[in-house]
Amino acid sequence: MKVNKVLAILLIFGAVACSNSHSRSFRDTPVVKVIERYAPAVVNIRTETVLDLKELPEWGEYGSELDRFLKDYFGRAYSKGTLKYKSIGSGVIVSSKGFIVTNAHVVLKAKNIYAVLNDGTILEAEVIKVSGPDDLALIKVNLPKPVVSPKLANFADVMIGETVIAIGNPLGLENSVTVGVISGKDRDFSSSRCVYICSGLLQTDASINPGNSGGALLNLDGELVGINLAVVQNAQNIGFAIPASKIENLLR
């Protein structure tokens, strides 16, 4: 009789344990948890820039011909010697007060800047501070509700080979996620987007494309490791991010 009772208890315990194991899906990975918590802190940035072609020295001599040609070519984006063009990028909300970090080249010379939140809300933004050499900019919006912002990672603790997650707006595909590893530290990268050679960068093989610029590079603890910068053209999976240490300098 006692043996039967013991067997019954073991069977019940096993059934409960089995049920609990099924309730925890293997799909609910650390990457998924980071995305669920911190993706709302990554915004899409849209800018409008107006280029006044009448300021060019050649306009006085060739203005009328250029005016007709550009009107036919650009359509509604062109009007009487001025060309309006739009660009896209990404940014990371780093404060509940509405401060957003992005790349300087994303907002440079823009007439109008808009930050699009994870839920589609569009907010007008203003530039607060720019660091040209680091290609970083701090912009501000009035947030309609609180957003959980990632903490800045300690650059000294960043490990070669650790998993990182890139979130951004590549090619206009909002809130896209890619995963890779830290491939290197203290890298230099020559780019026209920096005042001089960008230095002290993180290298990653997480996929980065146009529009990812200014987006978040997070570790599995949900810390902001860096701001995505650029990818090496004609190479496979060689991308760069501006480390959190330079973000910290910008916020001072």
Wavefront OBJ file of the C-alpha trace (Angstrom):
o trace
v 0.000 0.000 0.000
v 2.771 2.427 0.945
v 4.575 1.653 -2.310
v 1.446 2.495 -4.292
v 1.092 5.823 -2.473
v 4.720 6.693 -3.183
v 4.277 5.826 -6.862
v 1.140 7.964 -7.053
v 2.940 10.948 -5.506
v 5.849 10.536 -7.919
v 3.500 10.376 -10.896
v 1.706 13.532 -9.785
v 5.008 15.335 -9.206
v 6.267 14.250 -12.607
v 3.101 15.446 -14.333
v 3.388 18.874 -12.661
v 7.077 19.146 -13.559
v 6.337 18.151 -17.142
v 3.549 20.725 -17.356
v 5.844 23.483 -16.052
v 8.570 22.581 -18.538
v 6.103 22.844 -21.416
v 4.952 26.292 -20.235
v 8.504 27.623 -20.632
v 9.196 27.664 -24.338
v 12.731 27.356 -25.680
v 11.754 30.116 -28.122
v 11.689 32.642 -25.270
v 15.422 33.319 -25.539
v 17.486 36.094 -23.938
v 17.400 37.913 -27.288
v 13.596 37.856 -27.300
v 13.496 39.173 -23.719
v 15.797 42.095 -24.587
v 13.714 42.990 -27.638
v 10.461 42.897 -25.669
v 11.831 45.230 -23.011
v 13.976 47.690 -24.955
v 12.715 47.817 -28.556
v 10.302 50.672 -27.607
v 13.367 52.783 -26.742
v 14.555 52.656 -30.369
v 12.959 55.246 -32.660
v 12.899 55.811 -36.374
v 14.145 59.242 -37.413
v 12.852 61.064 -40.476
v 14.386 64.303 -41.639
v 13.588 66.917 -44.263
v 16.381 69.036 -45.681
v 15.983 71.976 -48.067
v 18.868 72.658 -50.444
v 18.881 76.176 -51.930
v 20.456 75.780 -55.366
v 20.207 79.509 -56.033
v 23.211 79.955 -53.753
v 25.437 78.135 -56.249
v 27.657 80.456 -58.385
v 26.512 78.701 -61.567
v 22.846 79.425 -60.912
v 22.988 82.927 -62.339
v 24.174 81.671 -65.729
v 22.372 78.336 -65.975
v 19.484 78.806 -63.568
v 16.649 78.805 -66.072
v 17.884 75.620 -67.797
v 18.511 73.870 -64.489
v 15.115 74.949 -63.208
v 13.289 73.216 -66.055
v 15.464 70.086 -65.875
v 15.227 69.661 -62.093
v 11.481 70.247 -62.073
v 11.028 67.423 -64.589
v 13.453 65.122 -62.750
v 12.439 65.631 -59.112
v 8.798 66.621 -59.528
v 7.128 67.856 -56.342
v 10.385 67.659 -54.378
v 11.697 70.605 -56.402
v 10.380 74.174 -56.429
v 11.944 77.390 -57.799
v 15.578 76.644 -57.131
v 15.076 74.724 -53.891
v 15.236 70.966 -53.532
v 13.618 69.219 -50.587
v 14.829 65.727 -49.834
v 14.094 63.284 -47.061
v 16.274 60.755 -45.273
v 15.803 58.060 -42.663
v 17.791 56.839 -39.700
v 17.410 55.549 -36.169
v 17.882 56.765 -32.621
v 17.819 55.546 -29.020
v 15.847 57.111 -26.182
v 18.340 57.416 -23.321
v 16.231 59.386 -20.851
v 12.617 59.570 -19.731
v 12.900 63.311 -20.369
v 12.857 62.602 -24.088
v 16.557 62.774 -24.938
v 17.534 60.666 -27.954
v 21.023 59.761 -29.161
v 21.611 59.296 -32.877
v 24.338 59.855 -35.467
v 25.217 63.454 -36.309
v 25.044 62.703 -40.030
v 21.405 61.606 -39.634
v 20.252 65.068 -38.483
v 22.982 67.321 -39.893
v 21.585 70.315 -41.803
v 18.042 68.970 -41.517
v 15.291 71.588 -41.520
v 12.734 69.311 -39.870
v 13.411 66.259 -37.678
v 10.785 63.735 -36.616
v 11.121 60.777 -34.260
v 8.694 57.915 -34.834
v 8.045 55.809 -31.730
v 7.602 52.049 -31.647
v 3.797 52.457 -31.640
v 3.814 54.774 -34.684
v 3.528 58.080 -32.797
v 5.340 60.873 -34.674
v 7.073 63.541 -32.582
v 8.903 66.663 -33.711
v 12.495 66.787 -32.444
v 15.110 69.471 -31.934
v 18.892 69.183 -31.905
v 20.421 69.795 -28.463
v 24.076 68.881 -28.955
v 26.364 67.557 -31.691
v 29.781 65.880 -31.559
v 31.066 65.922 -35.136
v 34.285 63.959 -34.557
v 32.338 61.103 -32.940
v 29.384 61.434 -35.370
v 26.961 61.664 -32.449
v 24.024 63.968 -31.840
v 21.613 64.486 -28.952
v 18.067 65.446 -29.896
v 14.961 65.930 -27.754
v 11.242 65.195 -28.022
v 8.288 65.492 -25.648
v 7.416 61.888 -24.837
v 3.683 61.218 -24.415
v 4.395 58.369 -21.995
v 7.409 56.884 -20.154
v 9.759 54.564 -22.031
v 12.207 52.100 -20.475
v 15.667 53.211 -21.577
v 18.687 50.887 -21.662
v 21.612 51.567 -19.364
v 24.986 52.334 -20.912
v 27.360 49.389 -20.967
v 30.839 49.651 -19.484
v 33.244 49.671 -22.429
v 35.893 47.842 -20.384
v 33.450 44.981 -19.800
v 32.569 44.468 -23.479
v 33.758 40.991 -24.505
v 34.971 39.869 -27.906
v 32.558 37.197 -29.122
v 29.628 38.162 -26.900
v 26.199 38.275 -28.506
v 24.817 41.689 -29.478
v 21.498 42.801 -30.948
v 21.102 45.604 -33.492
v 17.744 47.377 -33.668
v 16.996 50.064 -36.230
v 15.281 51.224 -39.383
v 17.280 49.681 -42.263
v 16.036 50.734 -45.696
v 12.874 52.056 -44.055
v 11.951 48.679 -42.530
v 10.931 49.920 -39.100
v 12.039 48.199 -35.886
v 14.134 45.543 -37.620
v 16.296 43.249 -35.492
v 19.572 41.504 -36.347
v 21.860 39.479 -34.104
v 25.623 38.974 -34.158
v 28.700 39.189 -31.965
v 31.329 41.738 -31.022
v 34.089 41.093 -33.555
v 36.625 43.637 -32.307
v 37.282 46.716 -30.176
v 39.137 49.993 -30.703
v 38.742 49.859 -34.474
v 39.358 52.811 -36.811
v 37.113 53.482 -39.774
v 37.552 56.169 -42.418
v 34.250 57.723 -43.431
v 33.081 60.998 -44.921
v 30.461 61.020 -42.151
v 33.122 61.824 -39.557
v 35.133 65.031 -39.405
v 38.212 62.810 -39.430
v 38.833 59.080 -39.073
v 36.335 57.607 -36.641
v 38.355 55.817 -33.965
v 37.775 53.655 -30.905
v 34.855 51.863 -32.546
v 33.296 48.487 -31.901
v 33.262 46.015 -34.772
v 30.292 43.667 -35.138
v 28.983 41.139 -37.626
v 25.357 41.998 -36.808
v 23.809 43.113 -40.089
v 23.801 46.917 -40.469
v 22.299 48.681 -43.493
v 21.419 52.249 -44.539
v 18.806 53.465 -42.069
v 20.373 51.499 -39.206
v 22.589 54.511 -38.487
v 21.894 55.813 -34.995
v 20.167 52.621 -33.855
v 20.918 50.554 -30.778
v 23.504 47.832 -30.310
v 22.499 45.976 -27.136
v 24.031 43.113 -25.182
v 22.063 40.247 -23.637
v 21.718 42.192 -20.388
v 19.850 44.879 -22.307
v 22.687 47.384 -21.933
v 23.445 49.868 -24.710
v 26.835 48.759 -26.006
v 26.927 51.305 -28.809
v 25.215 53.322 -31.520
v 25.338 51.704 -34.953
v 27.376 53.745 -37.411
v 28.175 52.108 -40.733
v 29.032 48.949 -42.622
v 32.033 48.372 -44.864
v 30.840 48.312 -48.451
v 31.714 45.276 -50.581
v 32.507 43.279 -47.438
v 30.561 40.631 -45.587
v 29.324 41.353 -42.059
v 31.832 44.045 -41.099
v 29.963 46.783 -39.295
v 30.920 49.436 -36.775
v 29.263 51.043 -33.764
v 30.200 54.033 -31.619
v 30.870 52.703 -28.094
v 28.834 53.675 -25.045
v 31.840 55.494 -23.548
v 31.512 58.173 -26.254
v 27.758 58.354 -25.700
v 28.476 59.010 -22.035
v 30.761 61.910 -23.002
v 27.995 63.363 -25.170
v 25.506 63.265 -22.290
v 27.744 65.172 -19.881
l 1 2 3 4 5 6 7 8 9 10 11 12 13 14 15 16 17 18 19 20 21 22 23 24 25 26 27 28 29 30 31 32 33 34 35 36 37 38 39 40 41 42 43 44 45 46 47 48 49 50 51 52 53 54 55 56 57 58 59 60 61 62 63 64 65 66 67 68 69 70 71 72 73 74 75 76 77 78 79 80 81 82 83 84 85 86 87 88 89 90 91 92 93 94 95 96 97 98 99 100 101 102 103 104 105 106 107 108 109 110 111 112 113 114 115 116 117 118 119 120 121 122 123 124 125 126 127 128 129 130 131 132 133 134 135 136 137 138 139 140 141 142 143 144 145 146 147 148 149 150 151 152 153 154 155 156 157 158 159 160 161 162 163 164 165 166 167 168 169 170 171 172 173 174 175 176 177 178 179 180 181 182 183 184 185 186 187 188 189 190 191 192 193 194 195 196 197 198 199 200 201 202 203 204 205 206 207 208 209 210 211 212 213 214 215 216 217 218 219 220 221 222 223 224 225 226 227 228 229 230 231 232 233 234 235 236 237 238 239 240 241 242 243 244 245 246 247 248 249 250 251 252
